[in-house]
Amino acid sequence: MGKVSLGDLTKKSYEQGKRLVAPLVGFPGVNLVNSSIKLAQQNYGEHFKVIEKIVQTFSPDVIFPLMDLSVEANAVGRYTVFPKYDSATVPKDSFSIDELEKLREIDISRDMRLLGYVKTLEMMSENLPASIVKGAYITGPYTLSALIMGADNAAMATILENVKLHRLTQFAAEKIKQYSELLINAGADLICILEPTAVMLGPDQFEEFSSNYIKNIIDVCSKRGVSTIYHTCGNTMYLIEKMAESGVNGLSLDSKEVGVGLEKVAERVPESITVIGNISPIHNMLNGTPEDVKRDVFELLTKMNKYPNFILSTGCDLPQETPIKNIHSFMKAGRDFVIN
């Protein structure tokens, strides 16, 4: 891609009367190569086979590896479960802030599973068409803190143990920054910050424990010409301004079924910020027909017609069981729609 900014690519496409089309389609791609999520998440060769097949089958404008919120937590030694047919998870486990100094000593750049994702990005950069934007996921600092200490404990700590949570979140941000640098060195054009647990926070807490901590990560990406996206699940309409003020280049948001109206988002953020989404990964993509999907896509594209800073995507990563014919319908509808 030559490190062209996400905003520039989005606006150039709009000027040509079309939209960038970028469904989050990692998990269904596993079925295309008769593999499994577990195998792809632990074997970078299998992982790249999945990504390559997705590109060959659907030709998206942006491609990401499989979404995985356990990578950084696992790299600092947190207990991680690897189901046979599902994504890795980090169950709640005991944690004391006294463990933090020991965790600081861990060099995550030598973690084999984390390096597998880095190697996947390297293979994507070297082997996929230059026209496709190669993205990478990182876990957000508050979400990583919640994975380490438990989501309920983290939420309570925002009020009862503020200082301790800041210490942990600062640690999380440092490790995430290190991982980001490895991904950029591997060829990532785009870094997407996954912060789903932060939807539990109020706007001020979100700023305090998430957006303030990603500024150094954004700065590293910006200096290398790499665009950044905030992705948060659930109804984030009350967080839009805080997310936009963080300095990211784009906002990837959940579906209208949970209360997110992208046209309202586009009215509230600067045109320099790309709005990304937000077809439901569950509603018609998983359970509907190709015609249902086409209708949903045309409805969203019509609502967003006047906004140049928009990329058509799904509200989150599609379930593995999503019918391939529905993904094809999504892509075709996105390509066929003409901006007027």
C-alpha positions as CSV (number, residue, x, y, z in Angstrom):
1,M,0.0,0.0,0.0
2,G,3.0,2.3,0.5
3,K,1.6,3.5,3.8
4,V,-1.1,5.7,2.4
5,S,-3.4,6.9,5.2
6,L,-6.7,5.2,5.8
7,G,-8.5,8.5,5.4
8,D,-6.9,9.3,2.1
9,L,-7.9,5.8,0.7
10,T,-11.4,6.2,1.9
11,K,-11.9,9.6,0.4
12,K,-10.3,8.6,-2.9
13,S,-12.7,5.7,-3.2
14,Y,-15.6,8.0,-2.4
15,E,-14.5,10.5,-5.1
16,Q,-14.6,7.5,-7.6
17,G,-18.2,6.9,-6.6
18,K,-17.6,3.7,-4.5
19,R,-16.8,2.5,-1.0
20,L,-14.1,0.5,0.5
21,V,-15.5,-2.9,1.5
22,A,-13.9,-4.6,4.4
23,P,-15.9,-7.2,6.3
24,L,-14.2,-8.7,9.4
25,V,-14.2,-12.2,8.1
26,G,-11.4,-14.1,9.7
27,F,-13.3,-16.9,11.4
28,P,-15.4,-18.0,8.4
29,G,-12.2,-18.1,6.4
30,V,-11.1,-21.1,8.5
31,N,-13.8,-23.1,6.8
32,L,-12.5,-22.3,3.3
33,V,-9.3,-24.2,4.0
34,N,-10.8,-27.0,6.2
35,S,-8.8,-25.8,9.2
36,S,-9.7,-24.8,12.7
37,I,-9.5,-21.6,14.7
38,K,-7.2,-23.3,17.2
39,L,-4.8,-24.5,14.6
40,A,-4.8,-21.1,12.7
41,Q,-4.2,-19.2,16.0
42,Q,-1.2,-21.4,16.9
43,N,0.4,-22.1,13.5
44,Y,1.3,-19.0,11.4
45,G,1.5,-21.1,8.2
46,E,-2.1,-22.3,8.7
47,H,-3.1,-18.8,9.7
48,F,-1.7,-17.3,6.5
49,K,-3.4,-20.0,4.4
50,V,-6.8,-18.8,5.9
51,I,-6.0,-15.1,5.2
52,E,-4.8,-15.8,1.7
53,K,-7.9,-17.8,0.9
54,I,-10.1,-15.0,2.2
55,V,-8.4,-12.6,-0.2
56,Q,-8.7,-15.0,-3.1
57,T,-12.4,-15.7,-2.4
58,F,-13.8,-12.3,-1.4
59,S,-11.2,-9.6,-2.5
60,P,-11.8,-7.3,0.5
61,D,-10.1,-3.9,0.5
62,V,-8.8,-4.4,4.0
63,I,-7.7,-7.7,5.6
64,F,-7.0,-8.6,9.2
65,P,-5.8,-11.8,10.8
66,L,-8.2,-13.7,13.1
67,M,-9.4,-11.6,15.9
68,D,-7.8,-12.8,19.2
69,L,-8.0,-11.0,22.5
70,S,-5.8,-13.5,24.3
71,V,-2.5,-12.8,22.6
72,E,-1.0,-10.2,24.9
73,A,-2.5,-11.7,28.1
74,N,-1.1,-15.1,27.2
75,A,2.3,-13.5,26.5
76,V,2.6,-12.2,30.0
77,G,1.7,-15.6,31.4
78,R,-2.0,-15.4,32.1
79,Y,-3.9,-18.6,32.1
80,T,-5.3,-19.2,28.6
81,V,-7.7,-21.8,27.3
82,F,-7.4,-23.1,23.8
83,P,-10.7,-24.8,22.8
84,K,-10.5,-27.3,19.9
85,Y,-13.0,-25.4,17.7
86,D,-13.1,-21.9,19.1
87,S,-11.0,-18.8,19.7
88,A,-8.6,-18.8,22.7
89,T,-9.9,-17.2,25.9
90,V,-8.5,-15.9,29.2
91,P,-10.6,-17.2,32.1
92,K,-10.8,-15.1,35.3
93,D,-7.8,-16.1,37.6
94,S,-6.3,-14.7,40.8
95,F,-4.1,-11.7,40.4
96,S,-2.3,-9.4,42.9
97,I,-0.8,-6.0,41.9
98,D,2.3,-7.3,43.7
99,E,2.8,-9.6,40.7
100,L,3.3,-6.5,38.4
101,E,7.1,-6.1,38.8
102,K,7.6,-9.8,37.9
103,L,5.4,-9.4,34.8
104,R,7.4,-6.4,33.7
105,E,10.5,-8.6,33.4
106,I,8.7,-10.7,30.7
107,D,10.0,-10.0,27.2
108,I,6.8,-10.5,25.1
109,S,8.9,-10.2,21.9
110,R,10.1,-13.8,22.6
111,D,6.6,-15.3,23.2
112,M,6.1,-17.9,20.5
113,R,2.4,-17.4,20.1
114,L,2.7,-13.6,19.8
115,L,5.5,-14.1,17.3
116,G,3.1,-16.3,15.3
117,Y,0.9,-13.3,14.7
118,V,3.9,-11.2,13.8
119,K,5.0,-13.8,11.3
120,T,1.5,-14.0,9.9
121,L,1.6,-10.2,9.2
122,E,5.0,-10.6,7.7
123,M,3.6,-13.3,5.3
124,M,0.6,-11.1,4.5
125,S,2.9,-8.1,3.7
126,E,5.1,-10.2,1.5
127,N,2.6,-12.3,-0.4
128,L,-0.7,-10.5,-0.6
129,P,-1.5,-7.9,-3.3
130,A,-0.1,-4.4,-2.6
131,S,-3.5,-2.9,-3.2
132,I,-5.0,-4.6,-0.1
133,V,-4.6,-2.9,3.3
134,K,-3.0,-5.3,5.8
135,G,-4.3,-4.7,9.2
136,A,-3.4,-6.1,12.6
137,Y,-5.3,-6.3,15.9
138,I,-4.0,-5.3,19.3
139,T,-5.8,-5.5,22.6
140,G,-6.7,-2.2,24.2
141,P,-5.1,-1.3,27.5
142,Y,-8.2,-1.4,29.7
143,T,-9.3,-4.7,28.1
144,L,-5.9,-6.2,28.7
145,S,-6.0,-5.0,32.3
146,A,-9.4,-6.6,32.7
147,L,-8.2,-9.9,31.2
148,I,-5.3,-9.9,33.7
149,M,-7.3,-9.0,36.9
150,G,-10.9,-10.0,35.8
151,A,-13.5,-7.7,34.2
152,D,-15.6,-7.3,37.4
153,N,-12.5,-6.5,39.5
154,A,-11.3,-4.0,36.9
155,A,-14.7,-2.2,36.8
156,M,-14.7,-2.0,40.6
157,A,-11.1,-0.8,40.6
158,T,-11.9,2.2,38.6
159,I,-13.6,3.5,41.7
160,L,-12.1,1.6,44.7
161,E,-8.5,1.0,43.6
162,N,-7.9,3.8,41.1
163,V,-4.1,4.0,41.7
164,K,-3.6,0.2,41.4
165,L,-5.6,0.1,38.2
166,H,-3.5,2.9,36.7
167,R,-0.4,1.0,37.5
168,L,-1.7,-2.1,35.7
169,T,-3.1,-0.2,32.8
170,Q,0.2,1.6,32.3
171,F,2.0,-1.8,32.3
172,A,-0.6,-3.1,29.8
173,A,-0.1,-0.1,27.5
174,E,3.7,-0.6,27.5
175,K,3.4,-4.2,26.4
176,I,0.8,-3.4,23.8
177,K,3.1,-0.7,22.4
178,Q,5.9,-3.2,22.2
179,Y,3.6,-5.6,20.3
180,S,2.5,-2.8,18.0
181,E,6.1,-2.0,17.0
182,L,6.7,-5.7,16.2
183,L,3.6,-5.7,14.0
184,I,4.6,-2.5,12.2
185,N,8.0,-3.9,11.6
186,A,6.3,-7.0,10.1
187,G,4.5,-4.8,7.5
188,A,1.2,-3.8,9.1
189,D,-0.5,-0.8,7.3
190,L,-3.2,-0.4,9.9
191,I,-3.5,-1.2,13.7
192,C,-6.9,-1.8,15.2
193,I,-7.2,-1.4,18.9
194,L,-9.7,-3.8,20.3
195,E,-11.3,-2.4,23.5
196,P,-14.6,-4.3,24.0
197,T,-14.5,-4.4,27.8
198,A,-14.3,-0.5,28.0
199,V,-18.0,-0.4,27.0
200,M,-18.6,-1.0,30.7
201,L,-17.1,2.4,31.5
202,G,-18.6,5.9,31.6
203,P,-17.1,8.6,29.3
204,D,-14.8,10.0,31.9
205,Q,-13.5,6.6,33.0
206,F,-13.1,5.6,29.3
207,E,-10.9,8.6,28.8
208,E,-9.0,7.9,32.0
209,F,-8.3,4.2,31.6
210,S,-8.4,3.7,27.8
211,S,-8.0,6.7,25.4
212,N,-5.4,8.4,27.5
213,Y,-3.3,5.2,27.5
214,I,-3.4,4.6,23.8
215,K,-1.9,8.0,22.9
216,N,1.7,6.7,22.9
217,I,0.6,3.7,20.8
218,I,-1.0,6.1,18.3
219,D,2.1,8.2,18.3
220,V,4.3,5.3,17.4
221,C,1.9,4.3,14.6
222,S,1.7,7.8,13.3
223,K,5.4,8.3,13.1
224,R,5.6,5.1,11.0
225,G,2.8,6.1,8.7
226,V,0.4,3.5,10.1
227,S,-3.2,4.4,10.6
228,T,-5.1,3.4,13.8
229,I,-8.7,2.4,14.5
230,Y,-10.6,2.1,17.8
231,H,-13.0,-0.9,17.9
232,T,-15.4,-1.2,20.7
233,C,-18.4,-3.6,20.9
234,G,-21.9,-2.8,22.1
235,N,-23.7,0.5,22.2
236,T,-20.9,3.1,22.2
237,M,-22.9,6.1,21.2
238,Y,-22.2,7.8,24.6
239,L,-18.4,7.3,24.0
240,I,-18.1,8.6,20.4
241,E,-16.5,11.9,21.3
242,K,-14.0,10.4,23.7
243,M,-13.0,7.8,21.1
244,A,-12.6,10.5,18.4
245,E,-10.6,12.8,20.7
246,S,-8.0,10.0,21.3
247,G,-6.2,10.7,18.1
248,V,-7.1,7.6,16.2
249,N,-7.8,7.7,12.4
250,G,-11.0,5.6,12.5
251,L,-13.8,4.2,14.6
252,S,-15.0,0.6,14.1
253,L,-18.4,0.3,15.7
254,D,-21.1,-2.3,16.4
255,S,-24.4,-2.8,14.7
256,K,-27.6,-0.8,14.7
257,E,-29.2,-3.8,16.5
258,V,-27.3,-2.7,19.7
259,G,-28.1,0.9,19.2
260,V,-25.3,2.3,17.0
261,G,-26.4,4.7,14.3
262,L,-23.5,5.3,11.9
263,E,-25.1,8.4,10.3
264,K,-25.4,10.0,13.7
265,V,-21.8,9.1,14.4
266,A,-20.6,10.7,11.2
267,E,-22.4,13.9,12.2
268,R,-20.6,14.0,15.5
269,V,-17.0,13.3,14.5
270,P,-14.6,15.3,12.3
271,E,-14.4,14.3,8.6
272,S,-10.8,13.4,9.2
273,I,-11.9,10.3,11.2
274,T,-13.1,7.3,9.2
275,V,-16.4,5.7,10.4
276,I,-16.3,1.9,9.9
277,G,-19.1,-0.6,10.2
278,N,-21.7,-1.7,11.0
279,I,-23.7,-4.6,9.5
280,S,-24.7,-7.0,12.3
281,P,-22.5,-10.1,12.3
282,I,-25.3,-12.1,13.8
283,H,-28.6,-10.8,12.4
284,N,-28.8,-11.5,8.7
285,M,-25.2,-12.2,8.0
286,L,-25.4,-15.4,10.1
287,N,-29.2,-16.1,10.1
288,G,-30.6,-14.5,7.0
289,T,-30.5,-15.0,3.2
290,P,-28.3,-13.3,0.6
291,E,-31.2,-11.1,-0.3
292,D,-31.5,-10.0,3.4
293,V,-27.8,-9.2,3.5
294,K,-28.1,-7.2,0.2
295,R,-31.0,-5.2,1.6
296,D,-29.1,-4.4,4.8
297,V,-26.0,-3.3,2.9
298,F,-28.0,-1.1,0.5
299,E,-29.9,0.4,3.4
300,L,-26.7,1.3,5.3
301,L,-24.9,2.6,2.2
302,T,-27.9,4.8,1.4
303,K,-27.9,6.3,4.9
304,M,-24.1,7.0,4.6
305,N,-24.3,8.2,1.0
306,K,-23.3,11.8,1.8
307,Y,-20.4,11.0,4.1
308,P,-17.0,10.6,2.4
309,N,-15.3,9.2,5.6
310,F,-17.1,5.8,5.6
311,I,-15.9,2.2,5.1
312,L,-18.5,-0.6,4.8
313,S,-17.7,-3.3,7.2
314,T,-19.4,-5.6,9.8
315,G,-20.0,-4.6,13.4
316,C,-17.5,-7.2,14.6
317,D,-15.8,-10.4,13.4
318,L,-18.2,-12.7,11.7
319,P,-19.0,-16.1,13.4
320,Q,-17.3,-19.1,11.9
321,E,-20.7,-20.5,10.9
322,T,-21.6,-17.5,8.7
323,P,-22.8,-18.8,5.3
324,I,-20.2,-18.1,2.6
325,K,-23.0,-17.1,0.2
326,N,-24.0,-14.3,2.6
327,I,-20.4,-13.0,2.6
328,H,-20.4,-13.0,-1.2
329,S,-23.7,-11.1,-1.1
330,F,-22.2,-8.5,1.3
331,M,-19.2,-8.0,-1.0
332,K,-21.3,-7.8,-4.2
333,A,-23.8,-5.4,-2.7
334,G,-21.0,-3.2,-1.4
335,R,-19.3,-3.2,-4.8
336,D,-22.5,-2.6,-6.8
337,F,-23.7,0.4,-4.8
338,V,-23.0,3.7,-6.6
339,I,-22.7,6.9,-4.7
340,N,-24.7,9.7,-6.0
